[in-house]
Amino acid sequence: MVKAVRIHKVGGPEVLSYEDVSVGAPAPGEVRIRNEAIGLNFLDVYFRTGLYPSPSGLPLIPGHEGAGVVLAVGRDVNSLKEGDRVAYTNPIGAYAEERLIPADRLVKVPDAIPLKQAASMMLKGLTAHYLLRQTFPVKKGDTILFHAAAGGVGLIAGQWARHIGATVIGTAGSDEKVKLALGHGYDHVINYRTENFVERVKELTGGKGVDVVYDSVGKDTFDGSLDCLRPRGMIVCFGQSSGPVPPFDLGILSRKGSLYLTRPTLFVYIAARDALETGANELFDLVSKGVIRIPIGQTYALKDVATAHRDLESRKTTGTTVLIP
Ligand SMILES: NC(=O)c1ccc[n+]([C@@H]2O[C@H](COP(=O)([O-])OP(=O)(O)OC[C@H]3O[C@@H](n4cnc5c(N)ncnc54)[C@H](OP(=O)(O)O)[C@@H]3O)[C@@H](O)[C@H]2O)c1
């Protein structure tokens, strides 16, 4: 038996239950790993509350991100061996000391990157990669707006967009967070709790608007985000930390300047093995070279995951958060 966190019913952080589970031997194509660290993501909150349904019913072991060491490999697994250092961002089931996982969802972690750091950056770093390099491929000279700039995805995306050569505008919910984001690639950061971010973006762009808005805040920012765009700009709605965007009249995209809107998900972008490898290689390369720093803002014991969820949902965290089994 190993320790894991399961939910038997959806609800608040109190439904996260630390208990014994059995793991078993890996089936063909699978690997058994020991998690050294597990990444915390807002996505975990959506599964806990039931906003996103469990793919396999309840009880469910949440968690989409981790890194550790291979303990055993199943038949037909030739790419990995016992002792390899590996990281992953899906499938769900990361909140555990040990787990089974398909071998083709694992990537080897370069020696230069500590496993704790790898665990904190797979989901968030690969998200920054596909948002900036594929959904709206940002070019040198573009101006972008990235909400929740001091969050887990936000601090990585700011540095990556700066590396590409964009002018990077961010928003954050406190003056301390503004300062933190300014140190991670952002040219300008707006405290959107005290300032009108639409007016500030208009000022900063000389009235032109930005080429793209990456909006993971959802309900509270959606309308304002549309008003920050230049004609034919794109809004990338990739999360809903403040709640889902309510249904809206499609004509608004026409009236506000023939805008583009997309609602992407990481797991579609990395469904193919080569896409996962391409993203992970680029991410590991930039992190190894020090172009992108991944600050671990908070660390909790896995058994204290309910506190970690409370802190994430109440906007107390910055950067990435890891859980240690
Ligand atoms: N679609 C995808 O592929 C994909 C992949 C990864 C992540 N995401 C999404 O990206 C977002 C960021 O993920 P993350 O794990 O890195 O989280 P995070 O950004 O570290 O945390 C969420 C942040 O959202 C901001 N926020 C604004 N209004 C909020 C509210 N009412 N309640 C809570 N937070 C609020 C807070 O920052 P301030 O205080 O600065 O406002 C908070 O720190 C999430 O929405 C997540 O679902 C989507």
The ligand as a MOL file (V3000), in Angstrom:
LIG
                    3D

  0  0  0     0  0            999 V3000
M  V30 BEGIN CTAB
M  V30 COUNTS 48 52 0 0 0
M  V30 BEGIN ATOM
M  V30 1 N -6.4370 25.3560 -21.0080 0
M  V30 2 C -5.2530 24.9030 -20.6340 0
M  V30 3 O -4.6070 24.1690 -21.3820 0
M  V30 4 C -4.6860 25.2880 -19.3100 0
M  V30 5 C -3.4790 24.7490 -18.8780 0
M  V30 6 C -2.9420 25.1940 -17.6630 0
M  V30 7 C -3.6070 26.1460 -16.9040 0
M  V30 8 N -4.8030 26.6100 -17.3500 0 CHG=1
M  V30 9 C -5.5160 27.6520 -16.6020 0
M  V30 10 O -4.6110 28.7230 -16.3860 0
M  V30 11 C -4.9290 29.3610 -15.1680 0
M  V30 12 C -3.6700 29.4820 -14.3440 0
M  V30 13 O -3.3530 28.2010 -13.8060 0
M  V30 14 P -2.3130 28.0640 -12.6090 0
M  V30 15 O -2.4310 26.6580 -12.1250 0
M  V30 16 O -1.0110 28.6020 -13.0570 0 CHG=-1
M  V30 17 O -2.9500 29.0130 -11.4930 0
M  V30 18 P -2.4080 30.4190 -10.9340 0
M  V30 19 O -2.3510 31.3740 -12.0840 0
M  V30 20 O -1.1820 30.1840 -10.1440 0
M  V30 21 O -3.5610 30.8080 -9.9450 0
M  V30 22 C -4.7190 31.4280 -10.4060 0
M  V30 23 C -4.5930 32.9360 -10.3110 0
M  V30 24 O -5.7250 33.5030 -10.9550 0
M  V30 25 C -5.9430 34.7810 -10.4310 0
M  V30 26 N -7.3660 35.0020 -10.1360 0
M  V30 27 C -8.0950 36.0330 -10.5960 0
M  V30 28 N -9.3370 35.9840 -10.1140 0
M  V30 29 C -9.4010 34.9080 -9.3100 0
M  V30 30 C -10.4320 34.3580 -8.4840 0
M  V30 31 N -11.6510 34.9030 -8.4170 0
M  V30 32 N -10.1650 33.2410 -7.7740 0
M  V30 33 C -8.9500 32.6690 -7.8280 0
M  V30 34 N -7.9260 33.1460 -8.5900 0
M  V30 35 C -8.1510 34.2670 -9.3260 0
M  V30 36 C -5.1100 34.8930 -9.1300 0
M  V30 37 O -4.0110 35.7690 -9.4020 0
M  V30 38 P -4.1830 37.3630 -9.0750 0
M  V30 39 O -4.4210 37.4750 -7.6070 0
M  V30 40 O -2.9140 37.9390 -9.5210 0
M  V30 41 O -5.3700 37.8150 -9.8720 0
M  V30 42 C -4.6200 33.4800 -8.9050 0
M  V30 43 O -3.3780 33.4460 -8.2550 0
M  V30 44 C -6.0650 28.5780 -14.5330 0
M  V30 45 O -7.2830 29.1910 -14.8720 0
M  V30 46 C -5.9480 27.2350 -15.2050 0
M  V30 47 O -7.1560 26.5310 -15.2400 0
M  V30 48 C -5.3490 26.1980 -18.5240 0
M  V30 END ATOM
M  V30 BEGIN BOND
M  V30 1 1 1 2
M  V30 2 2 2 3
M  V30 3 1 2 4
M  V30 4 1 4 5
M  V30 5 2 4 48
M  V30 6 2 5 6
M  V30 7 1 6 7
M  V30 8 2 7 8
M  V30 9 1 8 9
M  V30 10 1 8 48
M  V30 11 1 9 10
M  V30 12 1 9 46
M  V30 13 1 10 11
M  V30 14 1 11 12
M  V30 15 1 11 44
M  V30 16 1 12 13
M  V30 17 1 13 14
M  V30 18 2 14 15
M  V30 19 1 14 16
M  V30 20 1 14 17
M  V30 21 1 17 18
M  V30 22 2 18 19
M  V30 23 1 18 20
M  V30 24 1 18 21
M  V30 25 1 21 22
M  V30 26 1 22 23
M  V30 27 1 23 24
M  V30 28 1 23 42
M  V30 29 1 24 25
M  V30 30 1 25 26
M  V30 31 1 25 36
M  V30 32 1 26 27
M  V30 33 1 26 35
M  V30 34 2 27 28
M  V30 35 1 28 29
M  V30 36 1 29 30
M  V30 37 2 29 35
M  V30 38 1 30 31
M  V30 39 2 30 32
M  V30 40 1 32 33
M  V30 41 2 33 34
M  V30 42 1 34 35
M  V30 43 1 36 37
M  V30 44 1 36 42
M  V30 45 1 37 38
M  V30 46 2 38 39
M  V30 47 1 38 40
M  V30 48 1 38 41
M  V30 49 1 42 43
M  V30 50 1 44 45
M  V30 51 1 44 46
M  V30 52 1 46 47
M  V30 END BOND
M  V30 END CTAB
M  END
